[in-house]
Amino acid sequence: MSPLPTLPLLVDAFIADTAHMTVEEVGAHIRLLVFAWRSPGCCLPDDDARLARLLGLTAKRWAALKPSVMALWQRNSEGNYVHDRLTHEHQFVTAKIEKKRAAGRLGGRPKSLEL
């Protein structure tokens, strides 16, 4: 299982970001969001052949969809694609989980009895 098995979807932002896309483009975009969410660094490789394979598309079909779908992504300093909102949510969820883990390590211990 992924360390972060749940991806929060900000519905209003998602609709605003993808309203101009076709259904096929939206499907590719959401799948790429999920693949990035599960990957180390919350990013995608700058590798068209690999992205096409992940999406189950031919290289030709991916080439046609890529300009619209990848317009929402940016390249980082390592040359990978990142999505600002996704990265922010990933950091938020990671921090929340770490906070709960720390609290869990303290839980379950008996409280001192005050007489």
Biopython code that builds the backbone (N, CA, C, O; Angstrom):
import numpy as np
from Bio.PDB.StructureBuilder import StructureBuilder

atoms = [
    (1, "MET", "N", (0.843, -1.175, 0.000)),
    (1, "MET", "CA", (0.000, 0.000, 0.000)),
    (1, "MET", "C", (0.890, 1.241, 0.000)),
    (1, "MET", "O", (1.977, 1.247, 0.577)),
    (2, "SER", "N", (0.414, 2.260, -0.643)),
    (2, "SER", "CA", (1.129, 3.532, -0.698)),
    (2, "SER", "C", (1.209, 4.133, 0.695)),
    (2, "SER", "O", (0.289, 3.956, 1.493)),
    (3, "PRO", "N", (2.301, 4.848, 1.009)),
    (3, "PRO", "CA", (2.376, 5.512, 2.309)),
    (3, "PRO", "C", (1.260, 6.538, 2.488)),
    (3, "PRO", "O", (0.859, 6.825, 3.616)),
    (4, "LEU", "N", (0.759, 7.088, 1.396)),
    (4, "LEU", "CA", (-0.367, 8.021, 1.437)),
    (4, "LEU", "C", (-1.470, 7.480, 0.527)),
    (4, "LEU", "O", (-1.574, 7.892, -0.629)),
    (5, "PRO", "N", (-2.298, 6.556, 1.039)),
    (5, "PRO", "CA", (-3.270, 5.892, 0.171)),
    (5, "PRO", "C", (-4.463, 6.755, -0.230)),
    (5, "PRO", "O", (-5.240, 6.355, -1.096)),
    (6, "THR", "N", (-4.627, 7.934, 0.381)),
    (6, "THR", "CA", (-5.771, 8.781, 0.078)),
    (6, "THR", "C", (-5.304, 10.094, -0.517)),
    (6, "THR", "O", (-4.461, 10.779, 0.062)),
    (7, "LEU", "N", (-5.845, 10.444, -1.662)),
    (7, "LEU", "CA", (-5.533, 11.696, -2.337)),
    (7, "LEU", "C", (-6.723, 12.634, -2.183)),
    (7, "LEU", "O", (-7.785, 12.375, -2.750)),
    (8, "PRO", "N", (-6.565, 13.729, -1.419)),
    (8, "PRO", "CA", (-7.678, 14.680, -1.310)),
    (8, "PRO", "C", (-7.906, 15.367, -2.657)),
    (8, "PRO", "O", (-6.951, 15.797, -3.303)),
    (9, "LEU", "N", (-9.134, 15.469, -3.068)),
    (9, "LEU", "CA", (-9.470, 16.126, -4.328)),
    (9, "LEU", "C", (-10.251, 17.393, -4.003)),
    (9, "LEU", "O", (-11.370, 17.331, -3.493)),
    (10, "LEU", "N", (-9.656, 18.532, -4.301)),
    (10, "LEU", "CA", (-10.331, 19.807, -4.101)),
    (10, "LEU", "C", (-11.210, 20.034, -5.327)),
    (10, "LEU", "O", (-10.745, 20.493, -6.370)),
    (11, "VAL", "N", (-12.475, 19.704, -5.180)),
    (11, "VAL", "CA", (-13.390, 19.622, -6.315)),
    (11, "VAL", "C", (-13.494, 20.944, -7.079)),
    (11, "VAL", "O", (-13.417, 20.947, -8.308)),
    (12, "ASP", "N", (-13.668, 22.063, -6.376)),
    (12, "ASP", "CA", (-13.798, 23.347, -7.076)),
    (12, "ASP", "C", (-12.553, 23.666, -7.892)),
    (12, "ASP", "O", (-12.654, 24.102, -9.038)),
    (13, "ALA", "N", (-11.386, 23.452, -7.309)),
    (13, "ALA", "CA", (-10.130, 23.725, -8.021)),
    (13, "ALA", "C", (-9.973, 22.779, -9.203)),
    (13, "ALA", "O", (-9.532, 23.191, -10.276)),
    (14, "PHE", "N", (-10.333, 21.508, -9.011)),
    (14, "PHE", "CA", (-10.211, 20.528, -10.092)),
    (14, "PHE", "C", (-11.102, 20.905, -11.273)),
    (14, "PHE", "O", (-10.665, 20.870, -12.423)),
    (15, "ILE", "N", (-12.339, 21.262, -10.985)),
    (15, "ILE", "CA", (-13.272, 21.654, -12.052)),
    (15, "ILE", "C", (-12.759, 22.904, -12.761)),
    (15, "ILE", "O", (-12.794, 22.977, -13.990)),
    (16, "ALA", "N", (-12.285, 23.886, -11.998)),
    (16, "ALA", "CA", (-11.772, 25.118, -12.603)),
    (16, "ALA", "C", (-10.558, 24.837, -13.486)),
    (16, "ALA", "O", (-10.422, 25.415, -14.564)),
    (17, "ASP", "N", (-9.682, 23.953, -13.025)),
    (17, "ASP", "CA", (-8.458, 23.642, -13.778)),
    (17, "ASP", "C", (-8.729, 22.839, -15.047)),
    (17, "ASP", "O", (-7.985, 22.948, -16.021)),
    (18, "THR", "N", (-9.790, 22.035, -15.039)),
    (18, "THR", "CA", (-9.998, 21.093, -16.140)),
    (18, "THR", "C", (-11.240, 21.369, -16.981)),
    (18, "THR", "O", (-11.567, 20.575, -17.863)),
    (19, "ALA", "N", (-11.934, 22.465, -16.734)),
    (19, "ALA", "CA", (-13.194, 22.747, -17.444)),
    (19, "ALA", "C", (-12.999, 22.846, -18.956)),
    (19, "ALA", "O", (-13.918, 22.547, -19.718)),
    (20, "HIS", "N", (-11.837, 23.255, -19.385)),
    (20, "HIS", "CA", (-11.569, 23.419, -20.823)),
    (20, "HIS", "C", (-11.128, 22.115, -21.497)),
    (20, "HIS", "O", (-10.979, 22.067, -22.718)),
    (21, "MET", "N", (-10.922, 21.072, -20.711)),
    (21, "MET", "CA", (-10.389, 19.815, -21.255)),
    (21, "MET", "C", (-11.495, 18.887, -21.738)),
    (21, "MET", "O", (-12.644, 18.974, -21.306)),
    (22, "THR", "N", (-11.112, 17.999, -22.645)),
    (22, "THR", "CA", (-12.017, 16.935, -23.065)),
    (22, "THR", "C", (-12.044, 15.878, -21.958)),
    (22, "THR", "O", (-11.216, 15.889, -21.047)),
    (23, "VAL", "N", (-12.998, 14.982, -22.058)),
    (23, "VAL", "CA", (-13.085, 13.898, -21.076)),
    (23, "VAL", "C", (-11.804, 13.062, -21.089)),
    (23, "VAL", "O", (-11.316, 12.656, -20.034)),
    (24, "GLU", "N", (-11.267, 12.809, -22.264)),
    (24, "GLU", "CA", (-10.030, 12.030, -22.371)),
    (24, "GLU", "C", (-8.863, 12.753, -21.690)),
    (24, "GLU", "O", (-8.051, 12.128, -21.008)),
    (25, "GLU", "N", (-8.788, 14.059, -21.880)),
    (25, "GLU", "CA", (-7.723, 14.838, -21.244)),
    (25, "GLU", "C", (-7.877, 14.860, -19.727)),
    (25, "GLU", "O", (-6.888, 14.771, -19.000)),
    (26, "VAL", "N", (-9.104, 14.977, -19.250)),
    (26, "VAL", "CA", (-9.353, 14.954, -17.802)),
    (26, "VAL", "C", (-8.956, 13.599, -17.235)),
    (26, "VAL", "O", (-8.343, 13.529, -16.169)),
    (27, "GLY", "N", (-9.296, 12.529, -17.930)),
    (27, "GLY", "CA", (-8.913, 11.191, -17.480)),
    (27, "GLY", "C", (-7.410, 11.032, -17.391)),
    (27, "GLY", "O", (-6.895, 10.474, -16.423)),
    (28, "ALA", "N", (-6.707, 11.521, -18.397)),
    (28, "ALA", "CA", (-5.240, 11.453, -18.370)),
    (28, "ALA", "C", (-4.695, 12.288, -17.221)),
    (28, "ALA", "O", (-3.770, 11.868, -16.526)),
    (29, "HIS", "N", (-5.267, 13.464, -17.024)),
    (29, "HIS", "CA", (-4.798, 14.353, -15.950)),
    (29, "HIS", "C", (-4.985, 13.713, -14.574)),
    (29, "HIS", "O", (-4.062, 13.728, -13.759)),
    (30, "ILE", "N", (-6.149, 13.161, -14.309)),
    (30, "ILE", "CA", (-6.403, 12.578, -12.981)),
    (30, "ILE", "C", (-5.503, 11.365, -12.756)),
    (30, "ILE", "O", (-5.015, 11.154, -11.646)),
    (31, "ARG", "N", (-5.282, 10.571, -13.795)),
    (31, "ARG", "CA", (-4.373, 9.425, -13.645)),
    (31, "ARG", "C", (-2.952, 9.894, -13.356)),
    (31, "ARG", "O", (-2.261, 9.298, -12.529)),
    (32, "LEU", "N", (-2.511, 10.949, -14.024)),
    (32, "LEU", "CA", (-1.169, 11.469, -13.752)),
    (32, "LEU", "C", (-1.068, 12.027, -12.336)),
    (32, "LEU", "O", (-0.033, 11.879, -11.685)),
    (33, "LEU", "N", (-2.131, 12.667, -11.854)),
    (33, "LEU", "CA", (-2.138, 13.138, -10.463)),
    (33, "LEU", "C", (-1.942, 11.963, -9.498)),
    (33, "LEU", "O", (-1.176, 12.054, -8.538)),
    (34, "VAL", "N", (-2.642, 10.871, -9.769)),
    (34, "VAL", "CA", (-2.545, 9.689, -8.904)),
    (34, "VAL", "C", (-1.154, 9.068, -8.985)),
    (34, "VAL", "O", (-0.578, 8.708, -7.958)),
    (35, "PHE", "N", (-0.613, 8.940, -10.184)),
    (35, "PHE", "CA", (0.729, 8.370, -10.327)),
    (35, "PHE", "C", (1.766, 9.245, -9.624)),
    (35, "PHE", "O", (2.666, 8.722, -8.967)),
    (36, "ALA", "N", (1.653, 10.560, -9.750)),
    (36, "ALA", "CA", (2.592, 11.465, -9.074)),
    (36, "ALA", "C", (2.438, 11.349, -7.564)),
    (36, "ALA", "O", (3.435, 11.317, -6.843)),
    (37, "TRP", "N", (1.195, 11.286, -7.073)),
    (37, "TRP", "CA", (0.922, 11.183, -5.638)),
    (37, "TRP", "C", (1.645, 9.987, -5.026)),
    (37, "TRP", "O", (2.155, 10.062, -3.909)),
    (38, "ARG", "N", (1.683, 8.895, -5.765)),
    (38, "ARG", "CA", (2.290, 7.663, -5.265)),
    (38, "ARG", "C", (3.788, 7.591, -5.466)),
    (38, "ARG", "O", (4.441, 6.698, -4.926)),
    (39, "SER", "N", (4.339, 8.509, -6.229)),
    (39, "SER", "CA", (5.763, 8.430, -6.544)),
    (39, "SER", "C", (6.605, 9.195, -5.534)),
    (39, "SER", "O", (6.131, 10.158, -4.931)),
    (40, "PRO", "N", (7.853, 8.771, -5.347)),
    (40, "PRO", "CA", (8.752, 9.527, -4.471)),
    (40, "PRO", "C", (8.920, 10.947, -5.012)),
    (40, "PRO", "O", (9.167, 11.144, -6.202)),
    (41, "GLY", "N", (8.784, 11.915, -4.138)),
    (41, "GLY", "CA", (8.918, 13.303, -4.556)),
    (41, "GLY", "C", (7.656, 13.887, -5.154)),
    (41, "GLY", "O", (7.641, 15.055, -5.541)),
    (42, "CYS", "N", (6.600, 13.101, -5.236)),
    (42, "CYS", "CA", (5.315, 13.558, -5.772)),
    (42, "CYS", "C", (5.508, 14.226, -7.137)),
    (42, "CYS", "O", (5.075, 15.358, -7.350)),
    (43, "CYS", "N", (6.161, 13.515, -8.054)),
    (43, "CYS", "CA", (6.452, 14.088, -9.369)),
    (43, "CYS", "C", (6.353, 13.011, -10.445)),
    (43, "CYS", "O", (6.220, 11.822, -10.153)),
    (44, "LEU", "N", (6.422, 13.459, -11.687)),
    (44, "LEU", "CA", (6.394, 12.566, -12.846)),
    (44, "LEU", "C", (7.687, 12.733, -13.630)),
    (44, "LEU", "O", (8.254, 13.825, -13.661)),
    (45, "PRO", "N", (8.153, 11.677, -14.257)),
    (45, "PRO", "CA", (9.366, 11.802, -15.073)),
    (45, "PRO", "C", (9.079, 12.567, -16.361)),
    (45, "PRO", "O", (7.962, 12.536, -16.877)),
    (46, "ASP", "N", (10.083, 13.242, -16.865)),
    (46, "ASP", "CA", (9.969, 13.895, -18.172)),
    (46, "ASP", "C", (10.343, 12.853, -19.226)),
    (46, "ASP", "O", (11.402, 12.924, -19.850)),
    (47, "ASP", "N", (9.455, 11.897, -19.404)),
    (47, "ASP", "CA", (9.693, 10.766, -20.295)),
    (47, "ASP", "C", (8.374, 10.420, -20.975)),
    (47, "ASP", "O", (7.530, 9.735, -20.399)),
    (48, "ASP", "N", (8.205, 10.896, -22.197)),
    (48, "ASP", "CA", (6.935, 10.712, -22.896)),
    (48, "ASP", "C", (6.559, 9.251, -23.095)),
    (48, "ASP", "O", (5.383, 8.898, -22.997)),
    (49, "ALA", "N", (7.532, 8.403, -23.372)),
    (49, "ALA", "CA", (7.232, 6.980, -23.569)),
    (49, "ALA", "C", (6.675, 6.371, -22.281)),
    (49, "ALA", "O", (5.715, 5.601, -22.312)),
    (50, "ARG", "N", (7.282, 6.721, -21.161)),
    (50, "ARG", "CA", (6.815, 6.177, -19.871)),
    (50, "ARG", "C", (5.436, 6.719, -19.510)),
    (50, "ARG", "O", (4.577, 5.968, -19.047)),
    (51, "LEU", "N", (5.217, 8.018, -19.717)),
    (51, "LEU", "CA", (3.907, 8.601, -19.403)),
    (51, "LEU", "C", (2.820, 7.991, -20.290)),
    (51, "LEU", "O", (1.721, 7.710, -19.812)),
    (52, "ALA", "N", (3.111, 7.786, -21.556)),
    (52, "ALA", "CA", (2.142, 7.148, -22.454)),
    (52, "ALA", "C", (1.807, 5.745, -21.969)),
    (52, "ALA", "O", (0.644, 5.340, -21.978)),
    (53, "ARG", "N", (2.839, 4.997, -21.541)),
    (53, "ARG", "CA", (2.617, 3.639, -21.025)),
    (53, "ARG", "C", (1.760, 3.675, -19.765)),
    (53, "ARG", "O", (0.842, 2.868, -19.617)),
    (54, "LEU", "N", (2.057, 4.612, -18.849)),
    (54, "LEU", "CA", (1.265, 4.718, -17.619)),
    (54, "LEU", "C", (-0.211, 4.982, -17.926)),
    (54, "LEU", "O", (-1.102, 4.480, -17.242)),
    (55, "LEU", "N", (-0.444, 5.771, -18.958)),
    (55, "LEU", "CA", (-1.814, 6.138, -19.321)),
    (55, "LEU", "C", (-2.484, 5.129, -20.240)),
    (55, "LEU", "O", (-3.682, 5.229, -20.505)),
    (56, "GLY", "N", (-1.721, 4.160, -20.725)),
    (56, "GLY", "CA", (-2.286, 3.177, -21.638)),
    (56, "GLY", "C", (-2.576, 3.763, -23.015)),
    (56, "GLY", "O", (-3.513, 3.348, -23.697)),
    (57, "LEU", "N", (-1.757, 4.731, -23.411)),
    (57, "LEU", "CA", (-1.934, 5.400, -24.701)),
    (57, "LEU", "C", (-0.777, 5.091, -25.639)),
    (57, "LEU", "O", (0.315, 4.730, -25.201)),
    (58, "THR", "N", (-1.027, 5.235, -26.911)),
    (58, "THR", "CA", (0.069, 5.150, -27.868)),
    (58, "THR", "C", (0.873, 6.447, -27.767)),
    (58, "THR", "O", (0.375, 7.459, -27.275)),
    (59, "ALA", "N", (2.099, 6.405, -28.229)),
    (59, "ALA", "CA", (2.939, 7.604, -28.219)),
    (59, "ALA", "C", (2.286, 8.711, -29.047)),
    (59, "ALA", "O", (2.354, 9.885, -28.682)),
    (60, "LYS", "N", (1.659, 8.340, -30.149)),
    (60, "LYS", "CA", (1.006, 9.324, -31.015)),
    (60, "LYS", "C", (-0.172, 9.987, -30.299)),
    (60, "LYS", "O", (-0.347, 11.203, -30.379)),
    (61, "ARG", "N", (-0.977, 9.186, -29.600)),
    (61, "ARG", "CA", (-2.143, 9.747, -28.895)),
    (61, "ARG", "C", (-1.679, 10.633, -27.739)),
    (61, "ARG", "O", (-2.248, 11.701, -27.511)),
    (62, "TRP", "N", (-0.651, 10.197, -27.011)),
    (62, "TRP", "CA", (-0.121, 11.005, -25.918)),
    (62, "TRP", "C", (0.419, 12.337, -26.443)),
    (62, "TRP", "O", (0.228, 13.375, -25.810)),
    (63, "ALA", "N", (1.081, 12.310, -27.577)),
    (63, "ALA", "CA", (1.610, 13.544, -28.176)),
    (63, "ALA", "C", (0.483, 14.533, -28.469)),
    (63, "ALA", "O", (0.674, 15.743, -28.355)),
    (64, "ALA", "N", (-0.678, 14.026, -28.844)),
    (64, "ALA", "CA", (-1.822, 14.893, -29.125)),
    (64, "ALA", "C", (-2.427, 15.468, -27.839)),
    (64, "ALA", "O", (-2.869, 16.617, -27.825)),
    (65, "LEU", "N", (-2.449, 14.687, -26.773)),
    (65, "LEU", "CA", (-3.059, 15.118, -25.509)),
    (65, "LEU", "C", (-2.112, 15.935, -24.626)),
    (65, "LEU", "O", (-2.560, 16.763, -23.834)),
    (66, "LYS", "N", (-0.827, 15.706, -24.760)),
    (66, "LYS", "CA", (0.164, 16.268, -23.853)),
    (66, "LYS", "C", (0.087, 17.789, -23.694)),
    (66, "LYS", "O", (0.131, 18.260, -22.557)),
    (67, "PRO", "N", (-0.024, 18.577, -24.753)),
    (67, "PRO", "CA", (-0.025, 20.033, -24.550)),
    (67, "PRO", "C", (-1.115, 20.515, -23.598)),
    (67, "PRO", "O", (-0.862, 21.383, -22.763)),
    (68, "SER", "N", (-2.299, 19.976, -23.709)),
    (68, "SER", "CA", (-3.394, 20.387, -22.832)),
    (68, "SER", "C", (-3.225, 19.837, -21.419)),
    (68, "SER", "O", (-3.396, 20.563, -20.440)),
    (69, "VAL", "N", (-2.892, 18.569, -21.319)),
    (69, "VAL", "CA", (-2.779, 17.919, -19.999)),
    (69, "VAL", "C", (-1.590, 18.467, -19.210)),
    (69, "VAL", "O", (-1.724, 18.763, -18.023)),
    (70, "MET", "N", (-0.446, 18.604, -19.844)),
    (70, "MET", "CA", (0.761, 19.009, -19.124)),
    (70, "MET", "C", (0.863, 20.518, -18.920)),
    (70, "MET", "O", (1.815, 20.987, -18.295)),
    (71, "ALA", "N", (-0.093, 21.282, -19.431)),
    (71, "ALA", "CA", (-0.107, 22.727, -19.201)),
    (71, "ALA", "C", (-0.285, 23.042, -17.715)),
    (71, "ALA", "O", (0.067, 24.132, -17.265)),
    (72, "LEU", "N", (-0.828, 22.095, -16.957)),
    (72, "LEU", "CA", (-1.049, 22.291, -15.524)),
    (72, "LEU", "C", (0.149, 21.861, -14.679)),
    (72, "LEU", "O", (0.119, 21.989, -13.455)),
    (73, "TRP", "N", (1.190, 21.357, -15.313)),
    (73, "TRP", "CA", (2.378, 20.852, -14.631)),
    (73, "TRP", "C", (3.571, 21.742, -14.979)),
    (73, "TRP", "O", (3.578, 22.400, -16.020)),
    (74, "GLN", "N", (4.568, 21.761, -14.114)),
    (74, "GLN", "CA", (5.800, 22.505, -14.361)),
    (74, "GLN", "C", (6.976, 21.561, -14.152)),
    (74, "GLN", "O", (6.860, 20.554, -13.454)),
    (75, "ARG", "N", (8.102, 21.892, -14.759)),
    (75, "ARG", "CA", (9.321, 21.107, -14.525)),
    (75, "ARG", "C", (10.031, 21.685, -13.312)),
    (75, "ARG", "O", (10.139, 22.902, -13.161)),
    (76, "ASN", "N", (10.515, 20.797, -12.450)),
    (76, "ASN", "CA", (11.288, 21.243, -11.292)),
    (76, "ASN", "C", (12.776, 21.264, -11.644)),
    (76, "ASN", "O", (13.155, 21.003, -12.786)),
    (77, "SER", "N", (13.610, 21.574, -10.658)),
    (77, "SER", "CA", (15.048, 21.695, -10.907)),
    (77, "SER", "C", (15.691, 20.367, -11.302)),
    (77, "SER", "O", (16.755, 20.362, -11.922)),
    (78, "GLU", "N", (15.064, 19.240, -10.953)),
    (78, "GLU", "CA", (15.591, 17.922, -11.331)),
    (78, "GLU", "C", (15.097, 17.487, -12.711)),
    (78, "GLU", "O", (15.489, 16.428, -13.202)),
    (79, "GLY", "N", (14.248, 18.290, -13.334)),
    (79, "GLY", "CA", (13.744, 17.951, -14.652)),
    (79, "GLY", "C", (12.494, 17.091, -14.644)),
    (79, "GLY", "O", (12.072, 16.607, -15.694)),
    (80, "ASN", "N", (11.896, 16.891, -13.480)),
    (80, "ASN", "CA", (10.647, 16.135, -13.384)),
    (80, "ASN", "C", (9.462, 17.093, -13.426)),
    (80, "ASN", "O", (9.606, 18.287, -13.165)),
    (81, "TYR", "N", (8.291, 16.558, -13.756)),
    (81, "TYR", "CA", (7.073, 17.359, -13.738)),
    (81, "TYR", "C", (6.472, 17.363, -12.341)),
    (81, "TYR", "O", (6.367, 16.316, -11.702)),
    (82, "VAL", "N", (6.079, 18.531, -11.871)),
    (82, "VAL", "CA", (5.399, 18.683, -10.585)),
    (82, "VAL", "C", (4.131, 19.501, -10.797)),
    (82, "VAL", "O", (4.022, 20.278, -11.746)),
    (83, "HIS", "N", (3.194, 19.310, -9.906)),
    (83, "HIS", "CA", (1.922, 20.027, -9.936)),
    (83, "HIS", "C", (1.834, 20.761, -8.599)),
    (83, "HIS", "O", (1.806, 20.128, -7.544)),
    (84, "ASP", "N", (1.791, 22.086, -8.641)),
    (84, "ASP", "CA", (1.873, 22.883, -7.415)),
    (84, "ASP", "C", (0.829, 22.504, -6.372)),
    (84, "ASP", "O", (1.167, 22.297, -5.206)),
    (85, "ARG", "N", (-0.429, 22.410, -6.776)),
    (85, "ARG", "CA", (-1.490, 22.109, -5.806)),
    (85, "ARG", "C", (-1.315, 20.696, -5.246)),
    (85, "ARG", "O", (-1.525, 20.470, -4.054)),
    (86, "LEU", "N", (-0.934, 19.755, -6.097)),
    (86, "LEU", "CA", (-0.726, 18.378, -5.653)),
    (86, "LEU", "C", (0.432, 18.312, -4.660)),
    (86, "LEU", "O", (0.344, 17.620, -3.646)),
    (87, "THR", "N", (1.504, 19.022, -4.948)),
    (87, "THR", "CA", (2.659, 19.048, -4.046)),
    (87, "THR", "C", (2.265, 19.632, -2.700)),
    (87, "THR", "O", (2.658, 19.115, -1.654)),
    (88, "HIS", "N", (1.493, 20.703, -2.724)),
    (88, "HIS", "CA", (1.030, 21.325, -1.473)),
    (88, "HIS", "C", (0.194, 20.338, -0.655)),
    (88, "HIS", "O", (0.406, 20.195, 0.549)),
    (89, "GLU", "N", (-0.751, 19.662, -1.299)),
    (89, "GLU", "CA", (-1.598, 18.685, -0.596)),
    (89, "GLU", "C", (-0.770, 17.516, -0.075)),
    (89, "GLU", "O", (-1.029, 17.015, 1.019)),
    (90, "HIS", "N", (0.216, 17.080, -0.840)),
    (90, "HIS", "CA", (1.085, 15.977, -0.428)),
    (90, "HIS", "C", (1.839, 16.361, 0.851)),
    (90, "HIS", "O", (1.930, 15.567, 1.787)),
    (91, "GLN", "N", (2.371, 17.571, 0.880)),
    (91, "GLN", "CA", (3.083, 18.037, 2.066)),
    (91, "GLN", "C", (2.137, 18.170, 3.259)),
    (91, "GLN", "O", (2.502, 17.825, 4.383)),
    (92, "PHE", "N", (0.922, 18.670, 3.016)),
    (92, "PHE", "CA", (-0.071, 18.818, 4.081)),
    (92, "PHE", "C", (-0.446, 17.460, 4.673)),
    (92, "PHE", "O", (-0.455, 17.297, 5.893)),
    (93, "VAL", "N", (-0.753, 16.493, 3.822)),
    (93, "VAL", "CA", (-1.149, 15.164, 4.291)),
    (93, "VAL", "C", (0.012, 14.473, 5.001)),
    (93, "VAL", "O", (-0.192, 13.830, 6.030)),
    (94, "THR", "N", (1.224, 14.596, 4.464)),
    (94, "THR", "CA", (2.396, 14.000, 5.097)),
    (94, "THR", "C", (2.599, 14.568, 6.501)),
    (94, "THR", "O", (2.855, 13.817, 7.442)),
    (95, "ALA", "N", (2.486, 15.878, 6.644)),
    (95, "ALA", "CA", (2.647, 16.519, 7.957)),
    (95, "ALA", "C", (1.561, 16.050, 8.926)),
    (95, "ALA", "O", (1.831, 15.807, 10.103)),
    (96, "LYS", "N", (0.344, 15.926, 8.426)),
    (96, "LYS", "CA", (-0.776, 15.473, 9.259)),
    (96, "LYS", "C", (-0.541, 14.045, 9.755)),
    (96, "LYS", "O", (-0.780, 13.742, 10.924)),
    (97, "ILE", "N", (-0.076, 13.178, 8.871)),
    (97, "ILE", "CA", (0.200, 11.793, 9.249)),
    (97, "ILE", "C", (1.323, 11.727, 10.276)),
    (97, "ILE", "O", (1.234, 10.987, 11.255)),
    (98, "GLU", "N", (2.378, 12.499, 10.051)),
    (98, "GLU", "CA", (3.491, 12.511, 11.003)),
    (98, "GLU", "C", (3.039, 12.995, 12.377)),
    (98, "GLU", "O", (3.473, 12.464, 13.399)),
    (99, "LYS", "N", (2.175, 13.994, 12.399)),
    (99, "LYS", "CA", (1.648, 14.511, 13.674)),
    (99, "LYS", "C", (0.833, 13.422, 14.392)),
    (99, "LYS", "O", (0.943, 13.258, 15.607)),
    (100, "LYS", "N", (0.023, 12.688, 13.635)),
    (100, "LYS", "CA", (-0.779, 11.614, 14.233)),
    (100, "LYS", "C", (0.109, 10.468, 14.711)),
    (100, "LYS", "O", (-0.168, 9.858, 15.744)),
    (101, "ARG", "N", (1.173, 10.172, 13.966)),
    (101, "ARG", "CA", (2.100, 9.120, 14.399)),
    (101, "ARG", "C", (2.770, 9.500, 15.712)),
    (101, "ARG", "O", (2.906, 8.674, 16.614)),
    (102, "ALA", "N", (3.186, 10.757, 15.807)),
    (102, "ALA", "CA", (3.833, 11.228, 17.038)),
    (102, "ALA", "C", (2.859, 11.142, 18.204)),
    (102, "ALA", "O", (3.241, 10.724, 19.297)),
    (103, "ALA", "N", (1.612, 11.529, 17.988)),
    (103, "ALA", "CA", (0.609, 11.442, 19.048)),
    (103, "ALA", "C", (0.333, 9.988, 19.398)),
    (103, "ALA", "O", (0.123, 9.663, 20.566)),
    (104, "GLY", "N", (0.331, 9.112, 18.402)),
    (104, "GLY", "CA", (0.097, 7.694, 18.633)),
    (104, "GLY", "C", (1.189, 7.056, 19.476)),
    (104, "GLY", "O", (0.925, 6.158, 20.276)),
    (105, "ARG", "N", (2.422, 7.529, 19.290)),
    (105, "ARG", "CA", (3.520, 6.993, 20.100)),
    (105, "ARG", "C", (3.352, 7.356, 21.568)),
    (105, "ARG", "O", (3.867, 6.662, 22.445)),
    (106, "LEU", "N", (2.640, 8.431, 21.835)),
    (106, "LEU", "CA", (2.406, 8.841, 23.227)),
    (106, "LEU", "C", (1.143, 8.236, 23.801)),
    (106, "LEU", "O", (0.980, 8.196, 25.021)),
    (107, "GLY", "N", (0.253, 7.770, 22.959)),
    (107, "GLY", "CA", (-1.035, 7.274, 23.410)),
    (107, "GLY", "C", (-0.953, 5.886, 24.010)),
    (107, "GLY", "O", (0.041, 5.176, 23.861)),
    (108, "GLY", "N", (-2.023, 5.520, 24.690)),
    (108, "GLY", "CA", (-2.127, 4.195, 25.253)),
    (108, "GLY", "C", (-1.375, 4.010, 26.545)),
    (108, "GLY", "O", (-1.366, 2.911, 27.099)),
    (109, "ARG", "N", (-0.760, 5.026, 27.026)),
    (109, "ARG", "CA", (-0.038, 4.920, 28.300)),
    (109, "ARG", "C", (-0.983, 5.321, 29.428)),
    (109, "ARG", "O", (-1.780, 6.248, 29.279)),
    (110, "PRO", "N", (-0.892, 4.628, 30.546)),
    (110, "PRO", "CA", (-1.786, 4.949, 31.652)),
    (110, "PRO", "C", (-1.475, 6.337, 32.208)),
    (110, "PRO", "O", (-0.315, 6.738, 32.310)),
    (111, "LYS", "N", (-2.510, 7.041, 32.557)),
    (111, "LYS", "CA", (-2.355, 8.348, 33.168)),
    (111, "LYS", "C", (-2.085, 8.148, 34.656)),
    (111, "LYS", "O", (-2.568, 7.195, 35.268)),
    (112, "SER", "N", (-1.318, 9.047, 35.215)),
    (112, "SER", "CA", (-1.020, 8.914, 36.644)),
    (112, "SER", "C", (-2.299, 9.173, 37.432)),
    (112, "SER", "O", (-3.128, 10.014, 37.085)),
    (113, "LEU", "N", (-2.411, 8.402, 38.512)),
    (113, "LEU", "CA", (-3.573, 8.552, 39.380)),
    (113, "LEU", "C", (-3.317, 9.658, 40.389)),
    (113, "LEU", "O", (-2.294, 9.676, 41.074)),
    (114, "GLU", "N", (-4.257, 10.565, 40.464)),
    (114, "GLU", "CA", (-4.141, 11.619, 41.468)),
    (114, "GLU", "C", (-5.124, 11.317, 42.587)),
    (114, "GLU", "O", (-6.320, 11.139, 42.356)),
    (115, "LEU", "N", (-4.607, 11.265, 43.779)),
    (115, "LEU", "CA", (-5.471, 10.963, 44.928)),
    (115, "LEU", "C", (-5.783, 12.183, 45.731)),
    (115, "LEU", "O", (-6.497, 12.099, 46.730)),
]
sb = StructureBuilder()
sb.init_structure("model")
sb.init_model(0)
sb.init_chain("A")
sb.init_seg("    ")
for serial, (resi, resn, name, xyz) in enumerate(atoms, 1):
    if name == "N":
        sb.init_residue(resn, " ", resi, " ")
    sb.init_atom(name, np.array(xyz, "f"), 0.0, 1.0, " ", f" {name:<3s}", serial, name[0])
structure = sb.get_structure()
